[in-house]
Amino acid sequence: MAVLLPALLSLADLAGAQSASIRRYAHDQGLLGLAGTCLLQTRATLLWVCTESGLYRYNGRSFQQVMLDGLRNEPITSMTEAADGRLWVAGFQALFVGDEHGFRKLAPDEAEHLQEGMLLASPSWGTVLANGGTLERLSARGNGHWHSELLLDTATRVRVPELSKVLSLSVEGDTLWAGCAKRLCAIDAQRKVQVYGPDQGVPDDRWYSVLRDHDGALWVRGTGNLLYRAPGASKFSVRPLPLLDGSTIGRQAPLVLDREGRVLVRRNDGLARWENGRWRSFGADNGLPPGSSDAILVDRDGDVWMTVDGEGLVRWAGYEWIENWDVSQGMPAAPTWSIARDAQGALLVGNEHGTGCQVDPGGRFVPALQASGIQIVGMQRSADGSLWTLNSAGFLRRTWPDGRSAQIAKLPRTARRLLIDRQGRMWMLSAGGLFVIRRPLEGGTMEAVTEMPTIAYTDVQQTANGTLWVSTANGLFRLQGARWSRVEVLVDGGTSDPWISKFHISDSGEVWLAFYRPGLWHGMLLGERLDLQAISDEALRDVGVYLMRGDSLGRVWVGHARGVEVYDASGGRICRSRKACSGTTSPKPPSPRIRMGRSGSAPRAG
């Protein structure tokens, strides 16, 4: 990781070597404007991106440019949603009003003498425009027309000359905050104005953003200062933030809160987050791109979006609950086929080029289990603490807790999966049959499961009632007691494809299943029959599923060539990690896997 000045180390705790799951959006995703100026998520959950070459809307998969009264590449400086749901957009000497269905440009008699660089904000009492440094209110006048008028009376404007030089707007409750000249101004619903300066702990600066946290404290961002005012206090104090030195050119990105209520500050070198009484920094070593940024937003899923000048938009998907590591943390090159923890809790990943081990959560990976070879498609820990590895060539190897290692068996065909069930049996799936070692800790030998067909096996799971499930090139099978049976799989009441790729079955009988074609299917197991319906999700319309696992919270994680989708039990998507899954785009690769973290609360994918 990059070395910081020792003086800063007491103020900021650099995030560990974990890499953020970053997805970039630019021309390939329909975002032609690469200089973003603002971000907005409306109450209808639509995400909008303002750029210097047009307005864009995100449909959950790609961006679409939005026409503004026939104008396509209008430079956008600001956007706001009013209390009534109307959307206002500030262009170059032009104002637009509308909704998700379309916008119209205000006529000259509705808003006169419009300047460039206008700003918009919508407190509960109306929509306010900063036009040429002066504040105006936009009011309806009937017949769908609007009128702009000065927000403040003459006496107030004379008493507070700073309000003729407004450079930023922020909304906090019913209060409109403005960076006014080098002061900070607050305007309430009755148009009463309070000016904050040195006497109130506000030094001279260009103030850009005001935020109230969940405790009721106020945070203010300037060009070179970050201020804090405790709940009930009358004065602000400077809260030192490493590297916030005023070097950023142009407008500063606003302060935002994540879903845990922690303050996020976007800087040219990444992000800073206030937690546990100190700053934690995330930068290039964590995968965040450097560069100036005008906008940052935390969406309703908790993902963090940021504009990056000249590069478009980036998204930290699964912020704080999806962890990601890659070769920059010393992990063997992707793809990752298997994940496990050893008896001491160290994280082990089986990759294309071998196994890596991370002893400490924030530490680097180092090579491990080198005798196991490469393409580790299966990794399990048995009750005695031994680690068992299976590589794609079919070699099964055991490594005891004391470090001893030995080859135990060799599959006759390409290996696919490895599972130790609750009874201690070890199951091995291959491209040409199913194999088992019934007592691996007692020196048992590998045997073919003769009751099952000699075909390709693709996935395996054991549910809480002890039933073992396997998917194959000829459907879904289950083992109950000593009896194997085939489950009839229907799609919309009709015959399904025989070749099943991946599946997940909850303890309640909820089933998620993928075939070797694009899409995902969902249904309920009823006796010996399973009737599935397709999940309606645009993200999976044209991609195949390569991994599927459930976590202890009932969420189902579905990995595909473009990223990871997370669904609740009803089939609704609740999160998306759009980081591409490198190396998993071939039609029938060895299966990537996902396993529980130390707490069991969420899987971690390599």
C-alpha positions in Angstrom: 0.0 0.0 0.0 1.1 3.6 -0.5 3.0 5.1 2.4 1.4 8.2 4.1 3.2 10.9 6.0 3.6 9.8 9.7 1.8 12.9 10.9 -1.3 11.7 9.1 -1.3 8.2 10.6 -2.7 9.5 13.9 -5.7 11.0 12.1 -6.6 8.3 9.5 -6.7 4.6 9.6 -6.1 3.2 6.1 -8.5 0.5 5.1 -7.0 -3.0 5.0 -5.8 -4.6 1.8 -9.3 -5.7 0.9 -10.2 -4.4 -2.6 -13.5 -2.6 -3.2 -15.8 -4.2 -5.8 -15.7 -1.4 -8.3 -17.8 -1.2 -11.5 -17.0 1.4 -14.1 -19.6 3.0 -16.4 -18.6 4.8 -19.6 -19.3 4.5 -23.4 -19.8 0.7 -23.3 -22.7 1.1 -20.9 -24.3 4.0 -22.8 -22.8 6.8 -20.7 -21.4 9.0 -23.4 -20.8 12.0 -21.1 -17.6 11.3 -19.1 -17.6 14.6 -17.1 -20.3 14.1 -14.5 -21.6 17.1 -12.6 -24.4 15.7 -10.3 -26.1 12.5 -9.3 -29.7 12.1 -8.1 -31.8 9.1 -7.1 -35.5 10.0 -7.1 -38.2 8.7 -4.8 -39.2 6.4 -7.7 -35.7 5.0 -7.3 -34.5 6.1 -10.7 -30.8 7.1 -10.8 -30.0 10.1 -12.9 -26.5 11.4 -14.0 -25.9 14.9 -15.0 -22.9 15.5 -17.3 -21.4 18.2 -19.4 -22.8 16.6 -22.5 -26.3 15.6 -21.5 -28.6 13.9 -18.9 -28.7 10.1 -18.5 -30.9 7.7 -16.7 -29.9 4.3 -15.4 -32.3 1.4 -16.0 -30.5 -1.1 -13.8 -28.2 -2.4 -16.5 -27.1 0.5 -18.8 -27.5 4.2 -19.2 -29.9 5.9 -21.6 -29.5 9.6 -22.7 -32.6 11.7 -22.0 -33.8 14.3 -24.4 -34.5 17.7 -22.9 -37.2 19.2 -25.0 -35.5 18.0 -28.2 -32.0 18.8 -26.9 -29.6 15.9 -26.6 -26.2 17.1 -25.4 -27.2 20.0 -23.2 -24.5 20.6 -20.5 -26.1 19.9 -17.1 -25.0 21.7 -14.0 -27.6 20.7 -11.4 -30.8 18.6 -10.9 -33.3 18.4 -8.1 -36.6 16.6 -7.2 -39.3 18.9 -5.8 -41.6 17.8 -3.0 -44.4 17.2 -5.5 -42.1 14.8 -7.5 -41.3 17.2 -10.3 -37.8 17.1 -11.7 -35.9 20.3 -12.4 -32.8 20.4 -14.5 -30.4 23.3 -15.0 -28.7 23.5 -18.4 -26.7 26.2 -20.2 -28.7 29.3 -19.7 -31.8 27.1 -19.7 -34.2 25.5 -17.2 -36.2 22.3 -17.8 -39.0 20.8 -15.8 -40.6 17.4 -16.2 -40.6 13.8 -14.9 -39.3 10.4 -16.0 -41.6 10.6 -19.1 -40.1 13.8 -20.5 -39.0 17.4 -20.0 -39.9 20.8 -21.4 -37.8 24.0 -21.5 -39.1 27.0 -19.6 -39.9 29.9 -21.8 -38.1 33.3 -21.4 -41.2 34.8 -19.7 -41.1 32.0 -17.1 -37.4 32.4 -16.1 -35.6 35.5 -17.2 -31.8 36.3 -17.6 -30.6 32.8 -16.9 -26.9 32.5 -16.5 -24.5 29.6 -16.9 -23.5 27.4 -13.9 -26.9 27.5 -12.3 -27.7 25.4 -9.1 -31.0 23.9 -7.9 -32.2 22.7 -4.5 -35.6 21.7 -3.2 -36.3 22.2 0.5 -39.8 21.2 1.6 -41.1 24.8 1.0 -40.2 25.1 -2.6 -37.6 24.8 -5.4 -34.8 27.4 -5.3 -32.5 28.4 -8.1 -29.1 30.0 -7.7 -28.8 32.1 -10.9 -25.7 34.2 -11.4 -25.1 34.0 -7.6 -28.6 35.3 -6.8 -31.3 33.2 -5.2 -34.7 32.8 -6.9 -37.8 30.7 -6.2 -39.6 28.9 -8.9 -43.4 29.1 -8.4 -46.4 27.7 -10.3 -48.6 30.3 -11.9 -51.3 28.2 -13.5 -51.8 26.4 -16.9 -48.6 24.4 -16.3 -46.5 27.5 -16.4 -43.9 28.8 -13.9 -42.5 32.0 -12.7 -39.1 32.8 -11.1 -38.9 35.5 -8.4 -36.3 36.7 -6.0 -36.3 34.5 -2.9 -35.4 37.3 -0.4 -36.7 40.8 0.0 -34.7 43.9 -0.6 -34.0 44.5 3.1 -32.5 41.1 3.6 -30.4 41.3 0.5 -29.0 44.6 1.7 -28.3 43.3 5.2 -26.7 40.1 3.9 -24.6 41.1 0.8 -22.9 37.7 0.9 -26.1 36.2 -0.6 -25.3 37.9 -3.9 -22.4 35.5 -4.3 -24.0 32.0 -3.8 -21.7 29.2 -5.0 -23.4 26.1 -3.5 -26.8 24.9 -2.2 -27.6 22.1 0.3 -30.8 21.1 1.9 -31.0 19.9 5.5 -34.6 19.4 6.7 -36.5 22.6 6.2 -33.3 24.7 6.0 -31.6 25.8 2.8 -27.8 26.2 3.3 -25.8 28.3 0.9 -22.1 28.9 0.5 -22.3 32.7 0.3 -19.1 34.4 -0.6 -16.7 33.1 2.0 -19.4 32.6 4.7 -22.1 30.0 5.3 -25.7 31.1 5.2 -28.8 29.3 6.4 -32.3 30.2 5.2 -35.4 28.7 6.9 -39.0 28.3 5.6 -39.9 31.9 6.7 -36.9 33.3 4.7 -35.1 34.2 7.9 -31.3 34.2 7.2 -28.4 33.5 9.6 -24.8 34.0 8.5 -22.0 31.9 10.0 -18.5 33.3 10.1 -15.4 33.3 12.3 -17.5 34.3 15.4 -19.4 31.0 14.9 -16.3 28.9 14.3 -16.6 29.1 10.5 -13.3 30.4 8.9 -13.2 32.1 5.5 -13.5 29.4 2.8 -15.6 28.4 -0.2 -18.3 26.2 1.4 -19.9 23.5 -0.7 -21.9 21.0 1.3 -23.8 20.8 4.6 -25.0 17.4 6.1 -26.7 16.5 9.3 -25.8 13.0 10.7 -28.0 10.6 12.5 -26.9 12.0 15.9 -28.0 15.5 14.9 -24.6 16.9 14.4 -23.8 19.2 11.4 -20.9 18.6 9.0 -19.8 21.3 6.5 -17.3 20.8 3.7 -15.3 23.6 2.2 -12.3 23.8 -0.2 -9.8 23.3 2.5 -11.7 22.8 5.7 -14.2 20.3 7.2 -16.4 21.6 10.0 -18.3 19.9 12.8 -21.0 21.2 15.1 -22.2 18.9 17.9 -25.9 18.6 18.6 -27.0 21.5 20.8 -23.7 23.4 20.2 -23.7 27.0 18.9 -20.2 27.0 17.3 -18.5 24.9 14.7 -15.0 23.4 15.1 -12.6 22.2 12.4 -12.4 18.5 12.2 -9.0 17.7 10.6 -9.1 15.4 7.6 -5.9 14.1 6.0 -5.2 15.4 2.5 -8.1 17.8 2.5 -5.7 20.7 1.6 -7.6 22.7 -0.9 -5.7 21.2 -3.9 -9.0 20.0 -5.6 -9.9 22.2 -8.5 -13.5 23.2 -9.0 -16.6 22.1 -7.2 -16.2 19.7 -4.2 -18.3 16.6 -4.1 -21.0 16.8 -1.4 -20.9 15.0 2.0 -23.1 11.9 2.2 -24.1 9.3 4.8 -23.8 5.6 4.2 -26.6 3.3 5.4 -24.8 2.9 8.8 -24.9 6.7 9.3 -21.2 7.2 8.7 -20.0 10.4 7.0 -18.3 9.9 3.6 -16.0 12.5 2.1 -14.8 12.1 -1.5 -11.3 13.2 -2.2 -9.0 13.2 -5.2 -7.2 10.1 -3.8 -10.3 8.2 -2.9 -12.8 8.2 0.1 -12.6 9.0 3.7 -15.1 7.7 6.2 -15.6 8.8 9.8 -16.0 5.9 12.1 -15.3 5.2 15.8 -14.0 8.7 16.3 -11.4 8.7 13.5 -11.0 8.7 9.7 -10.7 5.6 7.7 -9.3 6.1 4.2 -10.0 4.1 1.0 -7.8 4.7 -2.0 -6.1 3.3 -5.0 -4.8 0.3 -3.0 -8.4 -0.6 -2.3 -9.3 -0.3 -6.0 -10.9 3.2 -5.9 -9.9 5.3 -8.9 -8.1 8.6 -8.3 -9.3 11.8 -9.9 -11.4 14.8 -9.3 -15.1 14.2 -8.6 -18.1 16.6 -8.6 -20.7 14.1 -7.3 -21.1 11.2 -4.9 -24.3 9.3 -3.9 -25.3 6.4 -1.7 -28.2 4.6 -3.4 -31.1 2.8 -1.6 -29.2 -0.5 -1.9 -26.3 1.1 0.0 -24.0 1.1 -3.0 -21.7 4.2 -3.5 -21.7 6.0 -6.8 -19.0 8.6 -7.8 -18.3 10.6 -10.9 -14.7 10.7 -12.0 -13.7 13.5 -14.4 -12.9 12.1 -17.9 -13.7 8.5 -16.9 -17.5 8.6 -16.4 -19.0 6.9 -13.3 -17.9 4.3 -10.8 -19.9 2.2 -8.4 -18.7 0.6 -5.3 -21.1 -2.4 -5.4 -22.0 -4.2 -2.2 -20.3 -1.4 -0.2 -19.4 -2.8 3.2 -21.0 -6.2 2.8 -19.4 -7.6 -0.2 -15.6 -8.0 0.3 -13.3 -8.5 -2.6 -9.7 -9.5 -3.0 -7.5 -9.8 -6.1 -3.9 -10.2 -7.2 -3.0 -6.8 -5.8 -3.4 -8.4 -2.4 -1.1 -11.3 -3.3 -4.0 -13.7 -4.2 -3.2 -16.2 -7.0 -4.6 -15.2 -10.4 -8.3 -15.5 -11.0 -10.6 -17.3 -11.5 -11.3 -18.5 -7.9 -12.8 -22.0 -7.8 -13.0 -22.8 -4.1 -12.9 -21.0 -0.7 -12.4 -22.4 2.8 -11.0 -21.6 6.3 -8.5 -23.6 8.1 -8.7 -24.6 11.8 -7.2 -21.3 12.9 -9.6 -19.2 10.8 -7.2 -18.3 8.0 -8.9 -17.7 4.7 -7.8 -20.1 1.9 -8.7 -19.6 -1.8 -8.2 -22.2 -4.5 -7.5 -20.4 -7.8 -6.5 -21.1 -11.4 -2.8 -21.0 -10.4 -2.8 -22.5 -6.9 -3.9 -21.8 -3.4 -3.4 -18.5 -1.4 -3.8 -18.0 2.3 -4.7 -14.9 4.2 -4.0 -15.2 8.0 -5.2 -11.8 9.1 -8.3 -10.1 7.6 -6.4 -7.1 6.5 -3.2 -9.0 5.4 -1.8 -10.1 2.1 -2.3 -13.6 0.7 0.7 -15.9 0.6 1.1 -19.2 -1.4 -0.2 -22.3 0.5 -0.9 -26.0 0.0 1.5 -26.0 -3.0 1.4 -29.8 -3.3 -2.2 -29.5 -4.2 -1.4 -28.2 -7.6 -3.4 -25.7 -9.7 -7.1 -25.3 -10.6 -8.3 -26.2 -7.1 -12.0 -26.8 -7.9 -12.8 -28.1 -4.4 -11.6 -27.3 -0.9 -13.2 -28.7 2.4 -12.2 -28.9 6.0 -13.0 -32.1 7.9 -13.9 -32.4 11.6 -10.3 -33.1 12.6 -9.1 -29.8 11.0 -7.6 -31.5 7.9 -7.9 -29.6 4.6 -8.9 -31.6 1.6 -8.3 -30.3 -1.9 -9.5 -31.5 -5.3 -8.0 -30.1 -8.5 -9.5 -30.3 -11.9 -7.1 -33.1 -12.9 -8.9 -35.2 -10.3 -6.2 -35.4 -7.6 -7.7 -35.5 -4.1 -5.2 -34.4 -1.4 -5.3 -34.2 2.4 -3.3 -31.8 4.5 -3.3 -32.6 8.2 -3.3 -29.8 10.9 0.4 -30.6 11.6 1.4 -29.8 8.0 1.7 -33.4 6.7 0.2 -33.9 3.2 -0.6 -36.9 1.1 -2.5 -37.8 -2.1 -5.6 -39.8 -1.2 -7.3 -40.6 -4.5 -7.4 -39.9 -8.2 -10.7 -39.4 -10.2 -10.8 -41.0 -13.7 -12.3 -37.9 -15.2 -12.1 -34.1 -14.9 -13.2 -33.1 -11.3 -16.0 -30.5 -10.7 -16.9 -30.3 -7.1 -16.0 -31.5 -3.6 -18.4 -31.7 -0.5 -18.1 -33.2 3.0 -21.6 -33.8 4.2 -23.0 -33.7 7.8 -22.4 -37.5 8.1 -18.8 -37.0 7.3 -19.0 -38.6 3.8 -16.9 -37.0 1.1 -18.6 -36.5 -2.3 -16.6 -35.8 -5.5 -18.3 -34.7 -8.7 -16.7 -35.3 -12.1 -17.4 -35.0 -15.8 -18.0 -38.7 -15.9 -19.6 -39.9 -12.6 -20.2 -39.4 -8.9 -17.7 -40.7 -6.3 -17.7 -41.0 -2.5 -15.4 -41.8 0.4 -17.7 -42.9 3.1 -15.2 -42.7 6.0 -12.4 -40.4 4.9 -11.1 -39.9 8.5 -10.8 -43.6 9.0 -8.8 -44.3 5.8 -11.8 -45.1 3.6 -11.2 -45.6 -0.1 -12.9 -43.9 -3.0 -15.7 -45.7 -4.8 -18.1 -44.9 -7.6 -21.7 -44.4 -6.7 -23.1 -47.2 -8.9 -26.7 -46.4 -8.2 -26.3 -43.2 -10.2 -25.7 -42.8 -14.0 -22.2 -42.3 -15.4 -22.7 -38.8 -16.7 -21.5 -35.3 -16.0 -22.2 -33.9 -12.5 -22.3 -30.1 -12.0 -23.4 -29.1 -8.5 -24.0 -30.5 -5.0 -25.7 -29.4 -1.8 -27.0 -30.8 1.4 -30.1 -29.3 3.1 -30.7 -29.2 6.9 -32.8 -32.4 6.9 -29.8 -34.3 5.7 -31.0 -34.8 2.1 -28.2 -34.7 -0.5 -28.9 -33.0 -3.8 -26.8 -33.3 -7.1 -27.4 -31.7 -10.5 -26.3 -33.5 -13.6 -26.5 -33.6 -17.4 -29.7 -35.5 -17.0 -31.6 -33.6 -14.3 -31.8 -33.2 -10.5 -31.3 -36.1 -8.1 -31.5 -36.5 -4.3 -30.3 -39.0 -1.7 -32.7 -39.6 1.2 -31.4 -42.2 3.6 -29.9 -44.9 1.3 -32.3 -44.2 -1.6 -31.5 -42.1 -4.7 -34.4 -40.7 -6.7 -34.8 -38.3 -9.7 -36.8 -35.1 -9.2 -39.2 -34.2 -12.1 -38.2 -30.7 -13.1 -40.8 -28.6 -15.1 -40.6 -25.1 -16.4 -44.0 -23.4 -16.6 -45.6 -26.8 -16.4 -43.7 -28.2 -19.4 -40.6 -30.2 -20.0 -37.4 -28.6 -19.0 -33.8 -28.9 -20.3 -32.1 -32.0 -18.9 -28.7 -30.4 -18.3 -28.8 -28.4 -15.1 -25.9 -26.1 -14.4 -26.4 -24.7 -10.8 -29.0 -24.8 -8.1 -29.7 -23.7 -4.6 -32.4 -25.3 -2.3 -33.5 -23.6 0.9 -34.5 -25.6 4.0 -38.1 -24.6 3.3 -38.0 -26.1 -0.2 -37.5 -22.9 -2.1 -35.5 -23.7 -5.3 -33.3 -21.6 -7.5 -32.0 -23.2 -10.6 -30.0 -22.5 -13.8 -29.6 -24.4 -17.0 -26.8 -24.2 -19.5 -28.5 -21.2 -21.1 -29.1 -17.6 -20.1 -31.6 -17.0 -17.2 -32.5 -18.0 -13.7 -35.6 -20.1 -12.6 -37.4 -20.2 -9.2 -40.0 -22.4 -7.7 -41.1 -24.6 -4.8 -40.4 -28.3 -4.3 -43.5 -30.4 -3.9 -42.8 -34.1 -3.3 -41.0 -35.6 -6.3 -41.8 -32.6 -8.5 -40.4 -29.2 -9.1 -42.2 -26.6 -11.2 -40.2 -23.5 -12.0 -40.9 -20.1 -13.4 -38.3 -17.7 -14.9 -37.1 -14.8 -12.8 -37.8 -11.6 -14.6 -34.6 -9.7 -14.3 -33.0 -7.8 -17.2 -29.6 -8.4 -15.7 -29.8 -12.1 -16.4 -31.6 -11.9 -19.8 -28.6 -12.9 -21.9 -26.0 -14.3 -19.5 -25.4 -17.8 -18.1 -25.2 -18.5 -14.3 -21.9 -19.8 -13.0 -22.5 -19.9 -9.3 -25.4 -20.0 -6.9 -25.3 -20.1 -3.1 -27.4 -19.1 -0.1 -26.3 -17.4 3.1 -27.6 -17.6 6.7 -29.8 -14.5 6.1 -31.8 -16.3 3.4 -30.3 -14.4 0.5 -29.3 -16.2 -2.7 -26.1 -15.1 -4.4 -26.1 -15.6 -8.2 -22.8 -15.2 -10.1 -22.6 -14.7 -13.8 -20.2 -13.3 -16.4 -21.0 -9.6 -15.6 -21.1 -9.8 -11.8 -23.2 -11.0 -8.9 -26.9 -10.5 -8.2 -28.3 -11.0 -4.7 -32.0 -12.0 -4.3 -34.4 -12.4 -1.3 -36.5 -15.5 -0.8 -39.4 -14.1 -2.9 -37.2 -13.7 -6.0 -36.7 -10.0 -5.7 -33.2 -8.6 -6.4 -31.9 -6.7 -3.4 -28.3 -5.9 -4.4 -26.0 -6.1 -7.4 -22.2 -6.3 -7.5 -21.4 -5.5 -11.1 -17.7 -6.3 -10.9 -16.9 -8.6 -13.8 -16.1 -12.2 -12.8 -12.8 -12.6 -14.6 -12.1 -16.0 -16.2 -15.6 -17.4 -15.8 -17.0 -16.8 -19.3 -16.4 -20.2 -20.9 -19.5 -22.3 -21.4 -18.8 -25.1 -18.9 -15.9 -24.1 -16.7 -15.1 -25.8 -13.3 -17.6 -24.3 -10.9 -16.7 -21.1 -9.0 -17.8 -21.4 -5.4 -18.9 -19.2 -2.6 -18.6 -19.9 1.1 -19.6 -18.3 4.4 -17.4 -15.8 6.0 -16.2 -16.2 9.6 -19.5 -15.0 11.0 -21.6 -16.9 8.5 -23.6 -13.8 7.6 -22.5 -13.3 4.0 -20.6 -15.3 1.4 -17.3 -14.0 0.0 -16.6 -14.5 -3.7 -13.3 -14.6 -5.3 
